[in-house]
Amino acid sequence: MSIFTIAIDRRFADELAIGLLAQYGGDPLALADVLILLPTRRSVRALREAFLRAANGKPTILPRMAPLGDVDESEWEVASGDGSALALPPAIEPAERDALLARLVAAFTDGDQPIAQSPAQALSLARELGRLLDELAIEGVSFDRLEGLVEGNFASHWQRTLKFLAIVGEHWPQLLAERGQIDAIERRTQAIRAQAMRWRERPPATPVIAAGSTGSQPATRELLSVIAGLAQGKLVLPGLDRDMDERSWAELDETHPQFGLRELLKALGCERRDVVEWRDGAGTSSARHLLIAELMRPAETTEEWVRPLASSLEHVTRADCATPHQEALVIALALRGVLGDKTRRSTQTAALVTPDRDLARRVAAELRRWNIDIDDSAGTPLLDTPSAGLMQALVGVVDEGFAPVALLALLKHPLCALGGDRAAVLDAARRLDRKCLRGLKPMPGLAAIRARIDKARFGDLTDRLAVHQLIDRVEAATAALAAAMQAGAAPDALLDATIAAAETVASGETLWSGDAGGALADALARLRAAWAGTAAIAGGQWPALLATMLEPEIVRPTFGRHPRLAIWGPLEARLQRADLLVLGGLNEGTWPPAVETGPWLNRPMRAQLGLPQPERRIGLSAHDFVAALGAERVLLTRAEREGGAPTVPSRWLARLDALFGYDPGGKTAPPEYIQRGQHEYLAWADALDRPGDYRPWPRPEPRPPLEARPMRLSVSSIEQWRRDPYGLYARRILGLDALEPLEAELGAADRGNALHDALDEFLATHPSGLLPPGALAEFEVLGEKHLGTLMTSPTERAFWWPRFLRLTRWFIATENARRQAGTRLLASETTGSLTVGPRSRPLTIEARADRIDEIEIGVWDVIDYKTGRVPTNQELEALFAPQLLLEAAMAERGGFSKIPGKAEEVHLSYWQANGLGDGGKVSEIKASDELVPAMLALVHKMAAHFAKPGTPYPALPWSAYIPAFNDYEHLERVAEWSTAGGDDE
């Protein structure tokens, strides 16, 4: 057998090309006769580029090259050399297979319950089932072997699952045979085995070389065995460790990068000593090779660890970043640095290798700050493109009954034109947003939206007309889709209705344009054919099913990407070359990936069937890691936290730490390769967006003209004026009111207002005398009347109604006790006022008192109902809770219009009507006779002070007494100026 290897620390494609040119370069026609089989199509392109480099750009007739992993029929026909075609049925389309398997899954029940709760879940499980079918085909495991597992010691639900799989194993081949099709993986496996048999029976007369494959699949191993036995056949293995000691070699498990090569050599009946270097003089004793060998030493022999020289890490830099954002920025800087490195050749290349798709997207976004559009081998998910996003927004808005958020998501989508001018649509959508959709969520349907438009206040009639016309166009565009979803229809019919609506909302020219539009059109055509004839589904299930249908679709741009930078997945990086390789996302669960058995088979079942355990993927991932670690320059990155939670570094980083005696949590200094990352990449990332001279903007202190300053304020505005003068300036002088949120939930303020209304109506019905026996039931009816709309959901009612009942009992008992003691009601929800300040510019203060009682002649009790927070004694004594104190001043001056006379003595109290504890609580304000005149004097002083043109309205002058709710904090830029320090005024 002719079996060779190229060391892990050498560039595989370049070494392979150099060796082939050395063997056949003297005769170009001889090189043209050579057939080279490589793992993937991308590795074929990599080898072509390697031949160009090896020939120094000299025109050369290249050998024939074909991908072993995904070779098609025409390539096998060429590869065979005899012109004979493979007599295999065509492969079933992936979308078609998903649809057929989804039907089987949807029909399967676990007891009385279907295993899939929705068509979308059935499709997701069907894809997992498809992966299992592929795995069984790859490993050559027959479905017949599943029947023997049913009687094993498994839980009942696993036995039912196995019975379902047995049904699939019986019907799926029959279904494919009726259609004259075959699974793509099964077809590829049969094609590889057929080729192996063909070459075994009729060996080719020309050289055949299989390079870069680890033979992880049985069919591939069979073909590699045949090639290695050909007279002119050669097998070139990637990175076989021929120097590993025999004990370690025997202890390898599935997670080790050499495990697959060991199993391949066993299948070939070959020993490591029989494998030679591909090129003479290219030994494997470099410091880099020894580093990788020791790093990946099996756990059972780590007592024999030999620490490599520090120089073995000269080509490696490591950056442990605080967050994924910082990691992306560090990687982007490293890639950008290759382009700007004047000390190296202008042809330097760099690539990010990572299985983390979120990290890849972050890096691509960071690179755009330098106008760099990087090539990502994984492409862009079709669901993330504007065209697919419009279709999701379209079915979403119909499904949600044109709810405000979904409606605006459609109208503000960049492709939404509704057959007219995009700018006009956007202008009308913004008016609809501001004037009509804010606040509580309307009832489903466009009729409720139209009713809000009719009630809204517009600047002129043309604005109202434009918004009405916008809603009319939306209704016309979605009418057919809404009817189909309301009635329920088959997926292909719903797909047709969705496409028609999308072409109305966005013109076909824009919807199907560009790479994304073309990919969407192709995907929808395949899906429509695949799902034709399936059963009808409920309209509410369509949005999730459509998204699941499009989930695996990828868009790959045809041109316009940077020629020297790239993002590769670990599989795509095999045999690739770059001057700088960044290995990103080195955390457990990402690289290596988390291993799962899938929903259909557990670990014991897989073992009995002879299927590899999921840990085999860790071994393949480890091989990708060590192959990349042997590059010319390497940057290792990870994020220490993600989503606020700490992450666990990849086991290979942990091994590096252990190998070099570094304890990240200890006091020892980190190795040089880590310090380089801290001093260079992390420092650059920290400095990139840091301003050179940071000077916080001062606290805002606007000085509006005197005529713009208010001369009439409510007691609640007085509190805002006291705590945050800038907030009063923004609300009363600039006229800025916070926009209500879309689809707002009923909150504490709404419940408080409703409770106030219930109390006011109850007191109006029974203003004096003892309460009748049915008062409790009467108050409960009023509570249902005013609070019922706030407790529409069962959860809200279960939480709030018992609290109201407790409040009812407490209030009736308290009210009866007060009335028996002689207290009588003077007024409920009554208005009052008083005037303070200089005569030249007096300030009128207005109030609406919740309730005023007369305890005895001349002695009044001013009451404020509180359903939430009650001011503290500290706030009262510091005069930051002015409401009751100013209402007391009005009572003493006879300022309440509906109450004749004035109070000789005033008591103040808060009634906590929150339903907690006994239901309520009365909190009296102590020393009110001292606080009331002090509050009045302070307000008089403030009125005189702010009557001066030069007096500013500062933002939050008292840090200890800031408002509980502040709608103007973003305008005040508190986070900016508060960092400058300074004392309160």
LUMVO-808730 format. One line per 10 residues: number of its first residue (from 1); for each residue x, y, z of C-alpha. Coordinates in steps of 0.5 Angstrom, whole numbers, plus 500, padded with zeros to 3 digits. Example, Ala and Ser with C-alpha at 12.3 -4.5 7.8 and 13.67 -1.06 7.14 Angstrom:
1	525:491:516; 527:498:514
***
This chain:
1	500:500:500; 502:507:498; 500:511:505; 503:518:506; 502:523:511; 503:531:511; 505:533:518; 500:537:522; 504:543:523; 505:544:515
11	500:547:510; 497:541:507; 495:543:500; 501:547:499; 505:541:501; 501:536:497; 502:541:490; 509:541:491; 510:534:492; 506:533:486
21	510:538:482; 516:535:484; 513:528:481; 510:530:475; 512:537:474; 517:535:468; 511:532:464; 505:536:464; 501:531:460; 503:526:466
31	500:531:471; 494:532:467; 493:524:468; 493:524:475; 486:524:479; 486:527:486; 480:526:491; 479:531:496; 474:532:502; 470:538:500
41	469:542:494; 472:548:498; 479:544:499; 479:543:491; 479:550:490; 484:551:495; 489:546:492; 488:549:485; 490:556:489; 496:552:492
51	498:549:485; 499:557:483; 503:558:488; 508:552:488; 508:554:480; 510:561:482; 504:563:477; 507:559:471; 501:556:467; 501:549:469
61	496:544:466; 493:542:473; 491:534:475; 484:532:475; 481:534:482; 474:532:485; 471:532:492; 470:526:495; 465:528:500; 460:531:495
71	462:528:488; 456:528:483; 454:523:478; 458:527:472; 464:527:476; 464:520:478; 463:518:471; 470:523:469; 473:520:475; 472:513:473
81	476:514:467; 472:509:463; 466:513:461; 461:509:465; 455:512:468; 453:510:475; 446:507:475; 443:510:481; 436:513:482; 436:521:483
91	436:524:490; 430:526:493; 430:534:494; 431:536:501; 425:540:502; 421:534:499; 424:529:504; 422:534:509; 415:535:507; 414:527:507
101	417:526:513; 413:531:517; 407:528:514; 410:521:518; 411:525:524; 405:529:524; 401:522:524; 405:519:530; 402:519:537; 405:518:543
111	399:515:547; 393:519:545; 397:525:544; 401:527:538; 408:527:538; 408:534:534; 404:539:537; 404:543:531; 406:543:523; 412:547:525
121	414:542:530; 413:536:526; 418:539:521; 423:540:526; 422:533:528; 422:531:521; 429:534:520; 432:530:526; 429:524:523; 432:525:516
131	439:526:520; 438:519:523; 436:516:516; 443:519:514; 447:517:519; 444:510:519; 445:510:511; 453:512:512; 454:507:518; 450:502:514
141	445:500:519; 439:497:517; 432:499:520; 431:492:521; 436:492:527; 431:497:530; 426:492:532; 431:488:536; 431:494:541; 424:495:542
151	424:489:547; 430:492:551; 430:495:558; 428:502:555; 422:506:558; 415:506:555; 416:512:551; 423:510:548; 419:503:546; 414:507:542
161	419:511:539; 422:505:536; 416:502:534; 415:509:530; 422:508:527; 420:501:525; 414:504:521; 419:509:518; 424:504:516; 418:500:513
171	415:505:509; 420:510:507; 424:506:502; 417:504:499; 415:511:499; 422:513:495; 421:507:491; 414:509:488; 417:515:487; 423:513:483
181	428:516:488; 433:515:493; 436:519:499; 442:523:497; 446:521:503; 444:513:501; 446:515:494; 452:518:495; 454:512:499; 452:507:494
191	456:511:489; 462:511:493; 462:504:494; 460:502:487; 466:506:485; 470:502:490; 468:496:487; 469:498:480; 476:500:481; 477:494:485
201	475:490:479; 478:494:473; 484:498:476; 485:505:473; 491:506:468; 492:513:471; 495:515:478; 489:516:483; 491:520:490; 486:521:496
211	488:526:500; 486:530:506; 480:525:508; 480:521:515; 476:516:513; 470:517:518; 465:514:514; 465:506:512; 464:507:505; 469:512:505
221	474:508:508; 472:502:503; 474:507:497; 481:509:501; 482:502:502; 482:500:495; 486:507:492; 491:505:497; 492:498:494; 492:500:487
231	498:500:483; 498:507:482; 494:509:488; 496:513:494; 493:516:500; 495:522:503; 493:523:511; 492:529:514; 497:530:520; 498:523:523
241	502:523:529; 507:518:528; 511:520:534; 506:518:539; 508:513:544; 504:506:543; 501:507:550; 498:513:548; 496:511:541; 492:505:544
251	488:509:549; 485:514:544; 478:515:545; 473:518:540; 474:525:543; 482:525:540; 484:528:534; 488:522:532; 482:517:533; 479:517:526
261	486:516:523; 487:510:528; 481:507:526; 482:508:519; 489:505:519; 486:499:523; 481:498:517; 487:499:512; 490:494:516; 496:498:516
271	501:500:522; 503:507:523; 510:505:521; 508:504:514; 506:511:513; 511:515:511; 512:523:510; 509:526:503; 516:529:501; 523:527:503
281	526:532:508; 519:535:511; 520:531:518; 515:532:524; 520:534:529; 519:541:529; 517:545:536; 510:546:533; 509:539:532; 511:537:539
291	507:542:542; 501:540:539; 502:532:540; 503:534:548; 497:538:548; 493:533:545; 496:527:549; 491:522:552; 488:524:559; 491:517:561
301	498:518:560; 498:526:562; 503:524:567; 508:523:562; 507:530:560; 513:534:557; 513:542:557; 514:544:550; 519:550:549; 516:557:550
311	518:558:543; 513:553:541; 508:558:542; 511:564:538; 506:564:533; 500:564:537; 497:569:541; 491:569:546; 486:574:547; 481:572:553
321	475:578:552; 470:580:557; 464:580:552; 462:577:545; 462:584:543; 469:585:545; 471:578:542; 468:581:535; 472:587:536; 479:584:537
331	478:579:531; 476:585:527; 482:589:529; 486:583:527; 483:581:521; 484:589:519; 491:589:521; 493:584:516; 491:589:511; 495:595:514
341	501:591:515; 506:595:511; 512:590:514; 509:584:510; 507:583:503; 501:586:500; 498:579:499; 498:577:506; 491:573:508; 487:572:514
351	481:568:516; 477:567:522; 475:560:523; 469:559:528; 463:554:529; 459:560:532; 455:564:527; 453:569:532; 460:571:533; 461:571:525
361	456:576:524; 459:580:529; 465:580:526; 462:582:519; 459:588:522; 465:590:526; 469:590:519; 464:594:516; 466:600:520; 472:600:515
371	468:599:509; 470:591:509; 465:586:506; 468:580:508; 466:573:505; 463:568:510; 463:561:507; 457:559:511; 453:565:508; 447:569:511
381	441:565:513; 435:567:508; 430:569:514; 435:574:515; 434:578:509; 429:583:507; 425:579:502; 424:573:507; 423:578:513; 418:582:509
391	414:575:508; 415:574:515; 412:581:517; 406:580:512; 404:573:515; 405:575:522; 401:582:522; 395:577:519; 396:572:524; 396:578:530
401	390:581:527; 394:587:525; 396:589:532; 400:595:532; 407:592:533; 406:587:528; 403:592:523; 408:597:524; 413:592:523; 410:591:516
411	409:598:514; 416:600:516; 419:595:512; 424:598:507; 421:594:502; 414:596:503; 411:600:498; 404:598:497; 404:600:490; 406:607:491
421	411:611:493; 415:608:499; 417:615:502; 409:617:502; 408:610:506; 413:611:511; 410:618:512; 403:616:513; 406:610:517; 409:615:522
431	403:619:523; 399:612:524; 404:610:529; 404:617:533; 397:619:533; 393:612:533; 397:606:535; 400:608:542; 397:606:548; 393:600:550
441	392:595:545; 386:595:540; 381:590:539; 384:585:533; 382:587:526; 383:594:522; 376:596:524; 379:598:531; 385:601:527; 380:605:523
451	376:607:529; 382:610:532; 384:614:526; 377:617:527; 378:619:534; 385:622:533; 387:629:532; 391:631:526; 394:637:524; 390:637:517
461	384:633:514; 389:631:508; 394:627:514; 387:623:516; 386:622:509; 393:619:508; 393:615:514; 386:612:512; 388:610:505; 394:607:508
471	390:602:512; 385:601:506; 391:599:501; 394:594:507; 387:591:507; 387:590:500; 394:587:499; 392:582:505; 385:580:504; 386:574:500
481	391:572:505; 387:573:511; 381:570:508; 386:563:507; 389:564:514; 382:565:517; 379:559:514; 385:554:514; 388:552:508; 394:547:505
491	401:550:506; 402:550:498; 395:554:498; 398:559:504; 404:559:500; 401:562:494; 397:567:498; 403:569:501; 407:570:495; 401:574:492
501	400:579:498; 408:580:498; 408:582:491; 403:587:492; 406:590:498; 413:590:495; 413:590:487; 416:584:484; 422:587:482; 424:589:489
511	422:583:492; 426:578:488; 432:582:486; 439:581:488; 442:575:491; 437:574:497; 431:575:492; 433:570:487; 435:565:493; 428:566:496
521	424:565:489; 428:559:488; 427:556:495; 419:558:495; 419:554:488; 422:548:491; 417:548:498; 411:549:494; 413:543:490; 415:539:496
531	408:541:500; 403:540:494; 398:536:496; 399:536:504; 393:537:509; 390:543:511; 393:547:517; 390:552:521; 392:559:519; 395:561:526
541	400:555:525; 402:558:518; 407:563:521; 411:558:525; 411:553:519; 413:558:514; 419:560:518; 421:553:519; 421:552:512; 426:557:510
551	430:556:516; 435:552:513; 436:556:507; 442:560:506; 444:566:501; 451:566:499; 453:572:495; 456:571:488; 461:577:488; 463:583:492
561	467:580:498; 474:582:500; 479:577:496; 484:577:502; 479:576:508; 475:570:510; 470:567:515; 470:559:515; 467:554:519; 471:549:522
571	469:544:516; 471:549:511; 477:551:514; 480:544:512; 486:544:507; 485:552:507; 491:557:507; 491:563:511; 497:567:513; 493:569:520
581	488:564:522; 484:567:528; 480:561:532; 474:564:535; 469:562:540; 473:557:544; 468:556:549; 465:549:551; 459:548:548; 461:552:542
591	468:549:540; 468:544:542; 460:543:541; 455:541:546; 454:534:544; 447:531:544; 444:524:542; 438:527:538; 430:526:540; 430:519:537
601	435:515:540; 439:515:546; 446:513:548; 445:505:549; 440:505:543; 446:508:539; 451:503:542; 447:497:540; 446:499:533; 453:500:532
611	452:508:531; 458:512:533; 456:516:540; 456:524:539; 463:525:542; 465:523:535; 464:530:533; 468:532:539; 474:528:536; 473:531:529
621	472:538:532; 479:537:535; 482:535:529; 480:542:526; 483:545:532; 490:542:532; 490:543:524; 489:550:525; 493:551:531; 499:549:526
631	498:555:522; 504:560:521; 500:565:525; 494:564:530; 490:568:534; 486:564:540; 480:568:542; 474:567:547; 469:571:551; 469:570:559
641	462:572:559; 456:571:555; 449:574:556; 451:576:563; 453:569:565; 460:566:566; 463:561:560; 467:555:561; 474:556:556; 475:550:551
651	478:544:554; 484:545:549; 485:552:552; 485:549:559; 490:544:557; 494:549:554; 494:553:561; 495:546:564; 501:544:560; 505:551:561
661	503:551:568; 499:557:568; 493:558:573; 488:563:571; 485:564:578; 492:564:581; 498:569:582; 502:567:577; 504:571:571; 500:569:564
671	505:566:559; 508:571:554; 503:568:548; 497:571:553; 501:577:555; 501:579:547; 494:579:547; 493:583:553; 498:588:550; 496:588:543
681	489:586:541; 485:587:548; 489:594:548; 487:596:541; 480:594:542; 479:598:549; 483:604:545; 479:604:539; 472:607:541; 475:611:547
691	476:618:546; 482:622:547; 480:627:552; 473:626:555; 470:632:558; 463:630:561; 457:635:558; 455:640:564; 448:639:568; 443:642:563
701	441:649:566; 436:652:561; 434:659:562; 427:660:558; 425:667:557; 420:670:563; 414:670:559; 415:662:557; 415:660:564; 408:657:567
711	404:662:572; 399:656:574; 401:649:576; 398:643:580; 401:640:586; 404:634:582; 407:639:578; 410:643:584; 413:636:586; 416:635:580
721	419:643:580; 422:641:587; 425:635:585; 427:636:578; 426:643:575; 428:641:568; 423:636:568; 418:641:569; 421:646:564; 421:640:559
731	414:638:560; 410:645:561; 415:650:557; 417:645:551; 411:641:551; 414:635:551; 410:629:553; 413:622:553; 410:617:548; 406:612:550
741	408:605:549; 405:601:543; 400:595:546; 401:598:553; 399:594:559; 394:596:564; 399:598:570; 399:601:577; 396:608:575; 390:605:571
751	388:601:577; 389:607:582; 385:611:577; 380:606:577; 380:605:584; 379:613:585; 373:613:581; 370:607:585; 371:610:591; 368:617:589
761	362:614:586; 361:610:593; 362:616:597; 357:620:592; 352:615:593; 353:615:601; 355:622:603; 353:621:610; 350:617:616; 352:610:617
771	353:605:611; 347:601:610; 348:593:611; 349:592:603; 354:597:603; 360:591:602; 356:588:596; 355:595:593; 362:597:593; 364:590:590
781	359:591:584; 362:598:584; 369:595:584; 367:590:578; 364:596:574; 371:600:574; 376:595:575; 373:589:571; 376:592:564; 383:592:568
791	382:584:570; 381:581:563; 386:575:564; 384:570:569; 391:571:571; 390:578:573; 383:577:576; 386:571:580; 392:576:583; 388:583:584
801	381:581:585; 382:578:592; 386:584:594; 380:589:592; 376:584:596; 380:585:602; 380:593:601; 373:593:601; 372:590:607; 377:594:610
811	374:601:607; 367:599:610; 370:598:617; 374:604:617; 368:608:614; 363:606:619; 368:607:625; 369:614:623; 362:616:622; 360:613:628
821	365:617:631; 362:623:628; 366:624:622; 363:627:616; 364:627:609; 365:635:606; 367:633:599; 370:628:595; 375:629:589; 374:637:590
831	378:642:587; 382:648:590; 387:653:589; 392:658:592; 396:664:590; 403:665:592; 409:669:589; 411:676:588; 405:681:586; 408:682:579
841	408:675:577; 404:671:582; 403:663:581; 397:660:582; 397:653:585; 391:648:583; 389:641:587; 384:636:586; 383:633:593; 381:626:594
851	377:627:600; 376:632:605; 372:630:612; 370:634:618; 372:631:624; 369:636:629; 367:643:627; 373:647:624; 377:641:624; 378:638:617
861	382:631:615; 385:632:608; 386:625:605; 390:622:600; 388:615:597; 395:611:595; 395:605:592; 402:605:591; 408:608:594; 407:613:600
871	412:619:601; 417:617:607; 417:622:613; 424:624:611; 421:627:604; 416:630:608; 420:633:613; 425:636:607; 419:638:603; 419:634:597
881	412:631:598; 408:638:597; 401:635:595; 398:634:602; 401:640:605; 399:645:600; 392:642:600; 392:643:607; 394:651:606; 388:651:601
891	384:649:607; 386:654:612; 385:659:606; 378:657:604; 381:655:597; 376:649:596; 371:652:592; 365:646:594; 367:647:601; 364:653:604
901	369:657:610; 376:655:612; 379:650:617; 381:652:623; 385:646:624; 388:641:619; 389:634:620; 393:630:614; 393:623:612; 395:618:607
911	390:612:606; 394:606:603; 388:603:599; 393:597:596; 389:591:599; 395:588:602; 395:586:609; 388:587:612; 386:591:606; 389:598:608
921	392:602:612; 391:610:615; 398:613:616; 397:620:619; 402:626:618; 405:628:624; 407:635:626; 403:638:620; 402:645:623; 410:646:622
931	410:643:615; 405:646:612; 407:654:613; 414:651:612; 412:648:605; 408:655:603; 414:659:605; 418:655:600; 413:655:595; 413:662:595
941	420:663:595; 421:658:589; 416:662:585; 419:669:587; 426:666:585; 424:663:578; 420:669:576; 427:672:575; 429:671:568; 436:669:569
951	434:663:574; 435:656:571; 431:650:571; 437:645:573; 436:637:572; 436:633:578; 439:638:583; 438:633:589; 440:627:588; 437:624:594
961	430:626:592; 430:624:585; 423:623:582; 421:616:582; 419:616:575; 423:620:570; 420:621:563; 426:626:561; 432:622:564; 435:621:557
971	434:629:555; 438:631:562; 443:626:560; 444:624:567; 449:618:566; 454:623:562; 454:629:567; 453:625:573; 460:622:572; 464:629:573
981	462:629:580; 460:635:584; 455:637:590; 448:637:590; 445:644:590
***
